[in-house]
Amino acid sequence: MDLVPLGVDLDTFHPGRADPAVRRRYADPAEVLLVHCARLSVEKRPELAVDALAQLRRAGVPAVLVMVGDGPRRSALRRRAAGLPVTFTGFLPDRRALAAVLASADVVLAPGPVETFGLAGLEALASGTPVVVNAASALPEVIGSGGLAAEGSPAAIAGAVRELLARPEARRRTAARDRAARFGWPAAVAGFLRAHGVDAHR
């Protein structure tokens, strides 16, 4: 069996998209910018991101959270996040704007336990931002050394964030981008052609 992963747009999602103005919109210079990018629905478990933020704040980590996306859990999440520094952007249709948010973050959270590939997490890696994923999902295999897997509890997710932040920034961002580079669309297309017995060099 030839397993061919999906690809990520390594040009649109790139560390060069990091934008100081975007970062200032959501976080002060001394704060840690976390981003959750997914549909706000039950299966994505977005409340884990909010609860992990609360854990980090209680531990003295000056973290803030940006929730990118929309869905049926948005109102409930707003209530859950009351008193916490959480910004809800809604759905961002402009891929370059999304890329700027991902590249400007310190860590991206993907806490859903049923993710099968997790394109948003891979887009974060391509943007040079490490990802904390749920160990119960398929994402640990995707992110590799570009992030960390955590058990599906707020404390575990918060601990993984702290572990990533303890690494030198340049090293963690390089590891994220290097991991994403293995999933570029040229490699994916070559894999699809190979799986169908097509000679890409003909």
Backbone as a chain_set.jsonl record, in Angstrom:
{"seq": "MDLVPLGVDLDTFHPGRADPAVRRRYADPAEVLLVHCARLSVEKRPELAVDALAQLRRAGVPAVLVMVGDGPRRSALRRRAAGLPVTFTGFLPDRRALAAVLASADVVLAPGPVETFGLAGLEALASGTPVVVNAASALPEVIGSGGLAAEGSPAAIAGAVRELLARPEARRRTAARDRAARFGWPAAVAGFLRAHGVDAHR", "coords": {"N": [[0.85, -1.199, 0.0], [0.542, 2.205, -0.84], [0.862, 5.028, 0.879], [-0.287, 8.259, 0.612], [0.11, 11.427, 1.713], [-1.899, 14.416, 2.198], [-1.204, 17.7, 0.822], [0.461, 20.828, 1.642], [0.29, 24.329, 1.175], [3.168, 25.726, 0.74], [4.082, 28.2, 0.043], [2.087, 30.17, 0.46], [1.595, 29.732, 3.19], [3.929, 30.549, 5.244], [6.916, 31.299, 7.104], [7.686, 33.913, 6.642], [5.381, 35.373, 6.575], [4.83, 36.332, 9.053], [3.762, 39.038, 11.007], [4.338, 41.989, 12.604], [2.36, 43.906, 13.157], [-0.014, 42.458, 13.079], [0.443, 40.739, 15.217], [0.535, 42.612, 17.326], [-2.108, 43.359, 17.356], [-3.398, 41.413, 18.758], [-1.885, 40.691, 20.999], [0.18, 41.831, 23.691], [3.643, 42.93, 23.81], [5.017, 41.348, 25.75], [3.466, 39.132, 26.038], [2.319, 35.746, 25.479], [1.296, 34.429, 22.487], [-1.294, 32.439, 21.625], [-2.969, 30.365, 19.27], [-5.986, 29.023, 18.118], [-7.244, 27.255, 15.504], [-9.914, 26.303, 13.915], [-13.086, 24.757, 13.122], [-15.676, 25.696, 15.281], [-16.908, 23.457, 16.849], [-18.464, 20.558, 18.371], [-16.955, 18.155, 18.015], [-14.38, 19.072, 17.606], [-13.464, 19.897, 20.032], [-12.994, 22.577, 21.117], [-13.158, 23.831, 23.575], [-11.111, 22.836, 25.105], [-8.881, 24.33, 24.392], [-9.514, 26.853, 25.454], [-9.679, 26.198, 28.176], [-7.093, 25.293, 28.627], [-5.722, 27.674, 28.286], [-6.64, 29.023, 30.566], [-5.413, 27.446, 32.521], [-2.707, 27.994, 31.991], [-2.601, 30.743, 32.558], [-3.17, 30.7, 35.303], [-0.849, 29.529, 36.137], [0.92, 31.524, 35.869], [1.798, 32.181, 33.343], [1.84, 34.553, 30.852], [-0.312, 34.308, 28.804], [-2.328, 34.687, 25.846], [-5.244, 34.071, 23.848], [-6.286, 33.391, 20.556], [-9.123, 32.637, 18.817], [-9.728, 31.273, 15.862], [-12.155, 30.927, 13.486], [-15.515, 29.608, 13.128], [-18.715, 28.457, 14.347], [-21.144, 26.17, 15.822], [-20.558, 26.144, 18.553], [-19.717, 28.602, 19.351], [-21.039, 30.657, 20.92], [-21.294, 29.403, 23.427], [-18.61, 29.025, 23.986], [-17.73, 31.652, 24.212], [-18.99, 32.359, 26.588], [-17.699, 30.575, 28.29], [-15.131, 31.56, 28.168], [-15.226, 33.913, 29.516], [-13.769, 36.612, 31.214], [-11.238, 35.844, 30.551], [-8.356, 36.435, 28.427], [-9.355, 36.183, 25.499], [-9.802, 36.206, 22.047], [-12.211, 36.198, 19.541], [-12.2, 35.655, 16.205], [-13.886, 34.853, 14.209], [-14.651, 33.253, 11.048], [-11.94, 33.318, 8.787], [-11.742, 34.215, 5.62], [-9.728, 35.022, 3.877], [-6.844, 33.688, 2.84], [-4.226, 34.6, 3.067], [-4.412, 36.398, 5.163], [-5.069, 34.63, 7.21], [-2.718, 33.121, 7.186], [-0.919, 35.034, 8.114], [-1.774, 35.376, 10.762], [-1.279, 32.803, 11.815], [1.519, 32.609, 11.444], [2.373, 34.616, 13.099], [1.876, 33.786, 15.623], [2.844, 32.213, 18.751], [2.442, 29.57, 19.558], [0.348, 27.084, 18.185], [-2.786, 25.598, 18.842], [-4.255, 22.433, 18.578], [-6.541, 20.732, 19.643], [-8.41, 18.727, 19.091], [-9.664, 15.403, 19.313], [-10.252, 13.668, 17.225], [-9.084, 14.201, 14.806], [-8.022, 13.514, 11.504], [-6.119, 14.227, 9.611], [-5.557, 17.021, 9.7], [-5.224, 19.762, 8.441], [-5.051, 22.487, 9.169], [-3.283, 22.454, 11.312], [-0.971, 21.631, 9.985], [-0.648, 23.777, 8.265], [0.022, 25.696, 10.132], [2.535, 24.728, 10.985], [3.916, 25.043, 8.563], [3.988, 27.757, 8.562], [5.905, 28.237, 10.353], [5.324, 27.875, 13.01], [5.081, 26.1, 15.998], [3.007, 23.274, 16.982], [0.608, 22.14, 19.306], [-0.916, 19.114, 19.753], [-3.671, 16.776, 20.069], [-3.035, 13.725, 21.593], [-4.589, 11.547, 21.041], [-5.468, 11.772, 18.478], [-4.793, 11.579, 14.887], [-2.804, 13.325, 14.437], [-0.227, 13.468, 15.799], [1.501, 11.888, 14.241], [1.641, 13.398, 11.956], [2.697, 15.932, 12.721], [5.165, 15.337, 13.86], [8.414, 16.174, 14.799], [7.785, 18.807, 14.832], [6.199, 19.839, 16.763], [4.274, 19.106, 19.725], [2.629, 16.301, 21.2], [-0.172, 15.909, 23.323], [-1.967, 14.513, 26.086], [-5.559, 14.513, 26.214], [-6.335, 16.738, 28.03], [-6.823, 19.863, 29.737], [-4.671, 20.529, 31.457], [-2.568, 18.922, 30.519], [-2.273, 19.873, 27.915], [-1.59, 22.547, 28.414], [0.833, 22.074, 29.718], [2.357, 21.042, 27.605], [2.49, 23.286, 25.963], [4.063, 24.965, 27.577], [6.404, 23.475, 27.596], [7.176, 23.637, 24.895], [7.596, 26.414, 24.712], [9.815, 26.659, 26.278], [11.872, 25.935, 24.694], [14.458, 27.234, 22.543], [13.412, 29.965, 20.53], [14.092, 30.214, 17.768], [14.897, 27.622, 17.175], [12.591, 26.058, 17.619], [10.864, 27.134, 15.736], [12.177, 26.661, 13.319], [12.192, 23.871, 13.331], [9.466, 23.38, 13.056], [8.859, 24.441, 10.483], [10.596, 22.882, 8.906], [9.489, 20.367, 9.24], [6.974, 20.694, 7.993], [7.811, 21.078, 5.395], [8.094, 18.59, 4.326], [5.662, 17.953, 3.399], [4.916, 19.303, 1.126], [3.079, 20.422, -1.809], [4.208, 19.519, -4.324], [5.444, 17.054, -3.6], [3.197, 15.66, -2.74], [1.627, 15.523, -5.096], [3.343, 14.024, -6.735], [3.278, 11.651, -5.33], [0.558, 10.925, -5.623], [0.47, 10.5, -8.393], [2.279, 8.397, -8.603], [0.922, 6.442, -7.152], [-1.108, 5.898, -8.91], [0.161, 4.77, -10.966], [1.355, 6.429, -12.854], [3.85, 7.876, -14.772], [5.626, 10.531, -13.759], [7.588, 11.817, -15.155], [7.235, 11.569, -17.797]], "CA": [[0.0, 0.0, 0.0], [1.291, 3.459, -0.94], [0.124, 6.084, 1.57], [0.067, 9.579, 0.097], [-0.545, 12.469, 2.52], [-2.269, 15.659, 1.542], [-0.129, 18.673, 0.775], [0.236, 22.152, 2.202], [0.804, 25.411, 0.34], [4.341, 26.227, 1.452], [4.319, 29.593, -0.319], [1.134, 31.008, 1.185], [1.855, 29.548, 4.625], [5.388, 30.702, 5.275], [7.343, 32.129, 8.242], [7.789, 35.306, 6.228], [4.083, 36.038, 6.746], [4.742, 36.912, 10.396], [3.5, 40.467, 10.872], [4.289, 42.623, 13.925], [1.091, 44.603, 13.354], [-0.999, 41.427, 13.407], [0.712, 40.294, 16.577], [0.125, 43.679, 18.256], [-3.565, 43.412, 17.396], [-3.918, 40.41, 19.68], [-1.051, 40.437, 22.18], [1.219, 42.781, 24.072], [4.972, 42.363, 23.534], [5.459, 40.357, 26.735], [2.498, 38.044, 26.136], [2.43, 34.562, 24.628], [0.137, 34.392, 21.601], [-1.768, 31.117, 21.235], [-4.021, 30.401, 18.262], [-6.758, 27.809, 17.822], [-7.823, 27.488, 14.178], [-10.761, 25.163, 13.563], [-14.511, 24.958, 13.304], [-16.031, 25.678, 16.701], [-17.929, 22.419, 16.948], [-18.247, 19.622, 19.477], [-15.903, 17.168, 17.766], [-13.075, 19.729, 17.62], [-13.145, 20.131, 21.442], [-12.337, 23.879, 21.262], [-13.115, 24.244, 24.981], [-9.814, 22.465, 25.664], [-7.967, 25.458, 24.187], [-9.871, 27.88, 26.433], [-9.329, 25.718, 29.514], [-5.631, 25.275, 28.708], [-5.331, 29.065, 28.527], [-6.882, 29.306, 31.982], [-4.351, 26.767, 33.266], [-1.461, 28.741, 31.808], [-2.703, 32.005, 33.292], [-3.047, 30.403, 36.73], [0.549, 29.186, 36.391], [1.732, 32.724, 35.714], [2.216, 32.385, 31.955], [0.992, 35.639, 30.318], [-0.78, 33.871, 27.493], [-3.613, 35.118, 25.3], [-5.712, 33.088, 22.874], [-7.11, 33.818, 19.422], [-9.925, 31.54, 18.271], [-10.036, 31.54, 14.464], [-13.162, 29.989, 13.002], [-16.873, 29.811, 13.613], [-19.43, 27.205, 14.476], [-22.24, 26.166, 16.786], [-20.106, 26.27, 19.942], [-19.122, 29.917, 19.579], [-21.66, 31.36, 22.049], [-20.91, 28.71, 24.652], [-17.191, 29.287, 24.226], [-17.628, 33.024, 24.705], [-19.344, 32.326, 28.016], [-16.646, 29.843, 28.992], [-13.913, 32.379, 28.159], [-15.46, 35.185, 30.227], [-12.698, 36.954, 32.138], [-9.949, 35.43, 29.998], [-7.998, 37.189, 27.209], [-9.648, 35.377, 24.315], [-10.374, 36.945, 20.924], [-12.876, 35.38, 18.523], [-12.113, 36.377, 14.931], [-14.773, 34.309, 13.202], [-13.983, 32.617, 9.914], [-11.089, 34.21, 7.988], [-11.729, 33.668, 4.258], [-8.501, 35.416, 3.193], [-5.797, 32.754, 3.263], [-3.029, 35.336, 3.463], [-4.671, 36.919, 6.511], [-4.926, 33.485, 8.105], [-1.291, 32.791, 7.255], [-0.269, 36.031, 8.964], [-2.101, 35.061, 12.157], [-0.557, 31.589, 12.202], [2.957, 32.872, 11.5], [2.648, 35.582, 14.161], [1.617, 33.137, 16.911], [3.938, 31.462, 19.388], [2.047, 28.157, 19.525], [-1.007, 26.805, 17.721], [-3.404, 24.479, 19.547], [-5.175, 21.592, 17.803], [-6.857, 19.761, 20.693], [-9.431, 17.768, 18.706], [-9.192, 14.014, 19.405], [-10.645, 12.843, 16.089], [-8.492, 14.708, 13.572], [-7.398, 12.467, 10.703], [-4.923, 14.79, 8.976], [-5.332, 18.293, 10.361], [-4.557, 20.706, 7.548], [-4.755, 23.736, 9.87], [-2.044, 22.246, 12.06], [0.136, 21.599, 9.038], [-0.458, 25.155, 7.808], [0.756, 26.38, 11.199], [3.932, 24.31, 10.88], [4.488, 25.692, 7.383], [4.172, 29.161, 8.928], [6.998, 28.314, 11.313], [4.774, 27.906, 14.365], [4.866, 24.749, 16.504], [1.625, 22.923, 17.268], [0.279, 21.147, 20.329], [-2.036, 18.336, 19.25], [-4.214, 15.749, 20.947], [-2.348, 12.458, 21.356], [-5.563, 10.552, 20.588], [-5.77, 11.999, 17.064], [-3.751, 11.136, 13.961], [-1.873, 14.434, 14.197], [1.172, 13.275, 16.212], [2.271, 11.36, 13.116], [1.816, 14.474, 10.979], [3.539, 17.037, 13.189], [6.509, 14.87, 14.153], [9.235, 17.017, 15.683], [7.375, 20.199, 14.692], [5.347, 20.238, 17.886], [4.165, 18.109, 20.78], [1.333, 15.683, 21.441], [-0.543, 15.916, 24.734], [-3.232, 13.871, 26.412], [-6.645, 15.469, 26.011], [-6.767, 17.483, 29.21], [-6.252, 21.218, 29.741], [-3.365, 20.558, 32.136], [-1.56, 18.335, 29.638], [-2.059, 20.796, 26.799], [-0.837, 23.68, 28.956], [2.2, 21.613, 29.952], [3.045, 20.94, 26.321], [2.782, 24.659, 25.546], [5.201, 25.439, 28.364], [7.597, 22.755, 27.13], [7.598, 24.241, 23.632], [8.099, 27.767, 24.947], [11.126, 26.561, 26.92], [12.869, 25.729, 23.643], [14.809, 28.483, 21.842], [12.405, 30.261, 19.504], [14.568, 29.91, 16.414], [14.932, 26.168, 16.995], [11.243, 25.481, 17.492], [10.256, 27.58, 14.477], [12.843, 25.937, 12.239], [11.701, 22.483, 13.356], [8.11, 23.383, 12.519], [8.912, 24.639, 9.029], [11.248, 21.724, 8.29], [8.53, 19.257, 9.21], [5.962, 20.988, 6.979], [8.409, 20.993, 4.062], [7.94, 17.212, 3.846], [4.287, 17.803, 2.925], [4.631, 20.248, 0.051], [2.22, 19.869, -2.855], [4.927, 18.712, -5.321], [5.611, 15.688, -3.104], [1.88, 15.02, -2.725], [1.239, 15.223, -6.482], [4.184, 12.908, -7.182], [2.757, 10.453, -4.681], [-0.702, 10.564, -6.275], [0.783, 9.943, -9.703], [2.908, 7.089, -8.378], [-0.119, 5.502, -6.719], [-1.938, 5.556, -10.062], [1.004, 4.192, -11.999], [1.669, 7.416, -13.88], [5.235, 8.343, -14.756], [5.608, 11.99, -13.727], [8.654, 12.36, -15.997], [6.933, 11.336, -19.22]], "C": [[0.883, 1.245, 0.0], [0.455, 4.57, -0.308], [0.623, 7.445, 1.1], [-0.634, 10.643, 0.938], [-0.975, 13.648, 1.667], [-1.093, 16.626, 1.583], [-0.529, 19.985, 1.43], [0.892, 23.173, 1.28], [1.95, 26.097, 1.087], [4.689, 27.664, 1.09], [3.378, 30.528, 0.428], [1.39, 30.94, 2.685], [3.362, 29.446, 4.811], [5.774, 31.564, 6.476], [7.45, 33.615, 7.904], [6.49, 36.069, 6.336], [3.927, 36.644, 8.14], [4.699, 38.432, 10.289], [3.407, 41.098, 12.26], [2.972, 43.335, 14.193], [-0.024, 43.619, 13.711], [-0.799, 40.961, 14.833], [0.261, 41.332, 17.6], [-1.386, 43.766, 18.387], [-4.109, 42.495, 18.491], [-3.143, 40.277, 20.985], [-0.099, 41.593, 22.43], [2.584, 42.131, 23.872], [5.403, 41.254, 24.494], [4.534, 39.144, 26.82], [2.793, 36.919, 25.147], [1.152, 34.46, 23.805], [-0.157, 32.96, 21.17], [-2.894, 31.284, 20.215], [-4.66, 29.019, 18.159], [-7.472, 28.088, 16.506], [-8.601, 26.25, 13.758], [-12.222, 25.579, 13.668], [-14.843, 24.808, 14.783], [-17.215, 24.736, 16.902], [-17.519, 21.382, 17.979], [-17.052, 18.712, 19.235], [-14.501, 17.766, 17.796], [-12.581, 20.014, 19.042], [-12.463, 21.49, 21.669], [-12.271, 24.356, 22.707], [-11.797, 23.859, 25.644], [-8.791, 23.595, 25.501], [-8.239, 26.555, 25.209], [-9.43, 27.456, 27.832], [-7.815, 25.629, 29.697], [-5.091, 26.683, 28.934], [-5.515, 29.415, 30.0], [-5.81, 28.663, 32.848], [-3.037, 27.545, 33.18], [-1.478, 30.045, 32.589], [-2.551, 31.773, 34.788], [-1.602, 30.074, 37.107], [1.482, 30.376, 36.189], [2.253, 32.972, 34.324], [1.295, 33.434, 31.327], [0.493, 35.343, 28.905], [-2.119, 34.505, 27.14], [-3.971, 34.145, 24.185], [-6.559, 33.751, 21.801], [-7.804, 32.581, 18.865], [-10.339, 31.916, 16.85], [-11.025, 30.477, 13.977], [-14.513, 30.303, 13.609], [-17.564, 28.468, 13.708], [-20.437, 27.259, 15.602], [-21.828, 26.335, 18.24], [-19.622, 27.676, 20.278], [-19.733, 30.626, 20.794], [-21.27, 30.724, 23.375], [-19.454, 28.965, 24.997], [-16.967, 30.705, 24.731], [-17.95, 33.077, 26.198], [-18.242, 31.648, 28.826], [-15.388, 30.694, 29.151], [-14.086, 33.704, 28.898], [-14.353, 35.415, 31.256], [-11.314, 36.545, 31.673], [-9.641, 36.248, 28.739], [-8.126, 36.325, 25.962], [-10.314, 36.258, 23.268], [-10.964, 35.962, 19.929], [-12.889, 36.166, 17.217], [-13.228, 35.991, 13.974], [-13.952, 33.675, 12.091], [-13.179, 33.654, 9.136], [-10.99, 33.643, 6.568], [-10.449, 33.979, 3.48], [-7.356, 34.542, 3.703], [-4.517, 33.471, 3.676], [-3.2, 35.954, 4.855], [-4.547, 35.806, 7.54], [-3.457, 33.117, 8.282], [-0.542, 33.762, 8.159], [-0.545, 35.769, 10.434], [-1.305, 33.855, 12.628], [0.937, 31.853, 12.365], [3.328, 33.801, 12.641], [2.441, 34.987, 15.548], [2.885, 32.493, 17.465], [3.681, 29.963, 19.327], [0.622, 28.083, 19.001], [-1.521, 25.56, 18.442], [-4.375, 23.753, 18.627], [-5.624, 20.452, 18.715], [-7.886, 18.701, 20.321], [-8.918, 16.339, 18.714], [-9.479, 13.158, 18.185], [-10.11, 13.38, 14.766], [-7.811, 13.56, 12.822], [-6.152, 12.951, 9.965], [-4.592, 16.152, 9.563], [-4.586, 19.305, 9.522], [-4.199, 22.001, 8.265], [-3.475, 23.605, 10.686], [-0.834, 22.243, 11.152], [0.409, 22.992, 8.476], [0.277, 25.972, 8.861], [2.236, 26.016, 11.148], [4.618, 24.992, 9.697], [4.768, 27.164, 7.647], [5.276, 29.342, 9.954], [6.541, 28.331, 12.759], [4.513, 26.489, 14.852], [3.423, 24.542, 16.946], [1.558, 21.924, 18.415], [-0.986, 20.435, 19.871], [-2.485, 17.32, 20.293], [-3.577, 14.405, 20.601], [-3.287, 11.382, 20.837], [-5.883, 10.679, 19.104], [-4.662, 11.412, 16.194], [-2.655, 12.179, 13.793], [-0.451, 14.222, 14.722], [2.052, 12.754, 15.087], [2.552, 12.443, 12.081], [2.826, 15.502, 11.467], [4.957, 16.601, 13.523], [7.222, 15.758, 15.152], [8.85, 18.489, 15.602], [6.477, 20.696, 15.808], [5.338, 19.156, 18.929], [2.752, 17.563, 20.831], [1.082, 15.654, 22.938], [-1.822, 15.12, 24.926], [-4.326, 14.939, 26.418], [-7.182, 16.095, 27.268], [-6.156, 18.869, 29.163], [-4.87, 21.269, 30.38], [-2.266, 20.014, 31.236], [-1.241, 19.259, 28.473], [-1.249, 21.996, 27.262], [0.615, 23.285, 29.208], [2.998, 21.509, 28.675], [3.389, 22.328, 25.773], [4.01, 25.175, 26.28], [6.488, 24.754, 27.924], [8.101, 23.33, 25.807], [8.206, 25.622, 23.846], [9.472, 27.758, 25.602], [12.242, 26.332, 25.897], [13.218, 27.071, 23.004], [13.865, 28.722, 20.67], [12.86, 29.875, 18.108], [14.538, 28.407, 16.163], [13.535, 25.592, 16.812], [10.571, 25.912, 16.198], [10.892, 26.876, 13.278], [12.355, 24.497, 12.166], [10.299, 22.393, 12.768], [8.131, 23.49, 10.998], [9.527, 23.431, 8.33], [10.299, 20.541, 8.207], [7.485, 19.47, 8.112], [6.516, 20.815, 5.571], [8.307, 19.594, 3.483], [6.567, 16.989, 3.212], [3.922, 18.812, 1.844], [3.805, 19.596, -1.046], [2.989, 19.117, -3.938], [5.123, 17.262, -4.883], [4.28, 14.944, -3.105], [1.449, 14.622, -4.129], [2.048, 14.043, -7.016], [3.691, 11.601, -6.586], [1.463, 9.981, -5.302], [-0.441, 9.912, -7.64], [1.386, 8.555, -9.568], [1.871, 6.036, -8.0], [-0.985, 5.048, -7.871], [-1.113, 5.032, -11.237], [1.35, 5.126, -13.121], [3.112, 7.877, -13.7], [5.242, 9.858, -14.855], [6.629, 12.605, -14.679], [8.386, 12.147, -17.476], [6.518, 12.622, -19.906]], "O": [[1.854, 1.326, 0.752], [-0.542, 5.005, -0.884], [1.814, 7.742, 1.184], [-1.859, 10.752, 0.883], [-0.477, 13.85, 0.56], [-0.112, 16.398, 2.29], [-1.699, 20.219, 1.732], [1.93, 22.899, 0.677], [1.724, 26.941, 1.954], [5.51, 28.286, 1.764], [3.804, 31.551, 0.964], [1.401, 31.964, 3.368], [3.975, 28.406, 4.568], [5.03, 32.477, 6.834], [7.318, 34.469, 8.781], [6.483, 37.293, 6.204], [2.981, 37.395, 8.38], [5.497, 39.038, 9.575], [2.493, 40.776, 13.019], [2.51, 43.369, 15.333], [-0.877, 43.918, 14.547], [-1.766, 40.805, 15.579], [-0.327, 40.983, 18.624], [-1.893, 44.202, 19.42], [-5.155, 42.772, 19.078], [-3.689, 39.799, 21.979], [0.366, 42.249, 21.498], [2.674, 40.907, 23.774], [6.087, 40.317, 24.084], [4.796, 38.223, 27.594], [3.433, 37.127, 24.116], [0.053, 34.41, 24.358], [0.625, 32.344, 20.446], [-3.676, 32.232, 20.292], [-3.976, 27.996, 18.119], [-8.225, 29.057, 16.403], [-8.019, 25.266, 13.3], [-12.545, 26.624, 14.233], [-14.348, 23.9, 15.452], [-18.354, 25.161, 17.096], [-16.366, 21.337, 18.407], [-16.228, 18.511, 20.128], [-13.528, 17.038, 17.994], [-11.408, 20.336, 19.235], [-11.442, 21.545, 22.356], [-11.43, 25.189, 23.043], [-11.4, 24.475, 26.633], [-7.939, 23.795, 26.367], [-7.304, 27.125, 25.771], [-8.874, 28.258, 28.583], [-7.307, 25.861, 30.794], [-4.127, 26.875, 29.676], [-4.643, 30.034, 30.608], [-5.346, 29.274, 33.811], [-2.346, 27.727, 34.183], [-0.481, 30.412, 33.211], [-1.885, 32.549, 35.472], [-1.177, 30.303, 38.239], [2.699, 30.244, 36.324], [3.066, 33.874, 34.121], [0.083, 33.226, 31.275], [0.834, 36.037, 27.947], [-2.93, 34.816, 28.012], [-3.097, 33.471, 23.64], [-7.434, 34.565, 22.095], [-7.155, 31.605, 18.489], [-11.198, 32.776, 16.657], [-10.753, 29.279, 14.052], [-14.636, 31.156, 14.488], [-17.06, 27.462, 13.21], [-20.571, 28.286, 16.267], [-22.671, 26.64, 19.083], [-19.159, 27.912, 21.394], [-18.989, 31.15, 21.623], [-20.951, 31.425, 24.335], [-19.104, 29.106, 26.169], [-16.109, 30.934, 25.584], [-17.27, 33.753, 26.969], [-17.897, 32.1, 29.918], [-14.667, 30.569, 30.14], [-13.174, 34.531, 28.9], [-14.041, 34.537, 32.059], [-10.321, 36.861, 32.327], [-10.56, 36.705, 28.059], [-7.139, 35.806, 25.441], [-11.273, 36.97, 23.564], [-10.304, 35.007, 19.521], [-13.516, 37.221, 17.131], [-13.498, 36.721, 13.021], [-12.728, 33.573, 12.177], [-13.676, 34.745, 8.857], [-10.24, 32.696, 6.334], [-10.12, 33.274, 2.525], [-6.953, 34.648, 4.862], [-3.797, 32.99, 4.551], [-2.246, 36.024, 5.63], [-3.988, 36.01, 8.617], [-3.009, 32.836, 9.394], [0.365, 33.362, 8.888], [0.347, 35.92, 11.269], [-0.722, 33.875, 13.712], [1.553, 31.375, 13.317], [4.468, 33.785, 13.107], [2.792, 35.616, 16.546], [3.857, 32.263, 16.745], [4.596, 29.179, 19.073], [-0.214, 28.923, 19.336], [-0.785, 24.591, 18.628], [-5.214, 24.377, 17.977], [-5.144, 19.327, 18.578], [-8.211, 17.851, 21.151], [-7.843, 16.074, 18.177], [-8.999, 12.027, 18.106], [-10.639, 13.039, 13.708], [-7.115, 12.74, 13.421], [-5.231, 12.17, 9.723], [-3.434, 16.406, 9.893], [-3.454, 19.67, 9.838], [-3.14, 22.569, 7.998], [-2.674, 24.538, 10.746], [0.213, 22.787, 11.503], [1.562, 23.351, 8.237], [1.071, 26.849, 8.521], [3.096, 26.89, 11.255], [5.751, 25.46, 9.809], [5.663, 27.754, 7.042], [5.558, 30.462, 10.381], [7.288, 28.755, 13.641], [3.794, 25.74, 14.191], [2.708, 25.498, 17.246], [2.349, 20.983, 18.485], [-2.01, 21.074, 19.629], [-1.78, 17.043, 21.263], [-3.582, 13.995, 19.44], [-2.832, 10.4, 20.25], [-6.506, 9.786, 18.529], [-3.71, 10.821, 16.703], [-1.68, 11.943, 13.08], [0.479, 14.765, 14.126], [3.219, 13.131, 14.985], [3.581, 12.411, 11.406], [3.716, 15.902, 10.717], [5.873, 17.422, 13.475], [6.693, 16.056, 16.223], [9.497, 19.334, 16.22], [6.044, 21.848, 15.797], [6.279, 18.368, 19.021], [1.791, 18.275, 20.539], [1.993, 15.409, 23.728], [-2.663, 15.061, 24.029], [-4.048, 16.123, 26.605], [-8.377, 15.992, 27.548], [-5.073, 19.041, 28.603], [-3.99, 21.98, 29.893], [-1.166, 20.564, 31.186], [-0.082, 19.41, 28.088], [-0.32, 22.418, 26.574], [1.527, 24.068, 28.944], [4.182, 21.846, 28.649], [4.454, 22.52, 25.187], [4.901, 25.762, 25.664], [7.545, 25.383, 27.885], [9.306, 23.492, 25.616], [9.216, 25.961, 23.229], [10.216, 28.734, 25.499], [13.419, 26.516, 26.206], [12.366, 27.956, 22.929], [13.554, 27.803, 19.913], [12.099, 29.275, 17.349], [14.195, 27.965, 15.066], [13.318, 24.738, 15.951], [9.795, 25.151, 15.619], [10.195, 26.535, 12.322], [12.132, 23.964, 11.079], [9.979, 21.437, 12.061], [7.481, 22.704, 10.309], [9.04, 23.002, 7.284], [10.302, 19.799, 7.224], [7.149, 18.535, 7.384], [5.782, 20.448, 4.654], [8.422, 19.421, 2.269], [6.333, 15.967, 2.568], [2.748, 19.139, 1.667], [3.82, 18.375, -1.202], [2.459, 18.13, -4.449], [4.986, 16.344, -5.692], [4.223, 13.757, -3.425], [0.96, 13.511, -4.337], [1.499, 13.161, -7.677], [3.688, 10.567, -7.253], [1.269, 8.781, -5.497], [-1.057, 8.904, -7.988], [1.047, 7.645, -10.325], [1.926, 4.895, -8.46], [-1.542, 3.951, -7.838], [-1.616, 4.873, -12.348], [1.615, 4.68, -14.237], [3.53, 8.223, -12.596], [4.909, 10.417, -15.899], [6.546, 13.795, -14.98], [9.212, 12.501, -18.317], [6.227, 12.618, -21.102]]}, "num_chains": 1, "name": "protein.A"}
